[in-house]
Amino acid sequence: MTHASMARKYQPRRAAPEGERVATSAMIASLAAEGYETENAPFGHALVELAKADERIVGLSADLAKYTDLHILAQAMPDRFYQMGMAEQVMVSAAAGLAREGFLPFATTYAVFASRRAYDFIAMAIAEENLPVKIVCALPGLTTGYGPSHQATEDLAIFRGLPNMTIIDPCDAVDIRQSVPAMAAHPGPIYSRLLRGKVPAVLTRWKPDYQFAIGKAQVIREGKQVLVISSGFMTMRALDAAEQLAKDGIDVAVLHSPTIKPLDTETILREAGRGGRLVVTAENHSVVGGLGESVASTLLRAGVTPTFRMIGLPDEFLEAGALPTLHNLYGISVGKIAEQIRGWV
């Protein structure tokens, strides 16, 4: 095969039409919907507040502090921040060592780098030893338009199979802010997805008394016809889609499950077994190995068999392009969520 034929065969992947320039801002577009207030860097600020009261807390970054909001801690407490360079395996190994010495390390990077590059080090140095290292990762699922090298569409599946590992997929600024002290109090390792920068505050608008708790799912919106079980920013999308569907007379409940492992099977079985509702899972992750399959196996093992559907990313490497375009293309925009549910009902 000649170089010319190889070039013809292996064309770059792109979602934008030929010749169209995609602005950087569109590649990292905000998830905030109109009408929602935002909080700036909720993870970083919550960690600093916690660190003021707990001297054990330290932060580590693989040269991405600014992009995981850990720069807030680095600026406030530089003596408790460790810049490890572009070496994720070294970072998680150092975090394991710090945990052995009695510290509470929060290690941050991009989700693709923790799940793909550093997995063996996390498994052997952290999870097998059940050390209290908190791995907090930005760009989960389809939250960037920069293609498969940055899109962690399989991270939940990778870490779900790892013993001792707790997995958190927060919805918004409220979830993130409240999850930080909960993570610090948890005795074992945690992998948490992270929404960074200006993050919408959604949950308390719908449920003023909302309180994050590891291993607990909560009904955010009641509904009689459809139950959407969601995690991550898909919960805010599900809530907005439910508002659209209500105009068509379709009554949709939303059950937010911020913890993927351990899954709140008791609440899921109770809600899925109520009154013949269509049950739909919605996740910012591949349909392979994430929330949807976890819920499906929970229902099947318990003999609870509602009509069941999944909304998630396809089992493939995704395109690069403008993020709003990609969300529409892969069916996780508010409009596409509503359209799919409307068709199933």
SULZIWO-V584855 format. One record per helix or strand. SS is the DSSP state (H for helix, E for strand). FROM is the first residue (numbers start at 0). TO is the last residue. Records with the same first field share a line. If there is no record, write none. Layout:
SS: FROM-TO  FROM-TO
//
This chain:
H: 2-8  23-26  41-52  64-66  70-75  77-79  87-99  110-116  118-126  154-159  172-184  202-205  233-245  264-271  290-301  322-328  333-343
E: 37-39  56-60  80-82  103-109  133-137  139-139  151-151  165-167  189-193  197-199  217-220  225-229  251-255  258-260  277-285  307-312
//
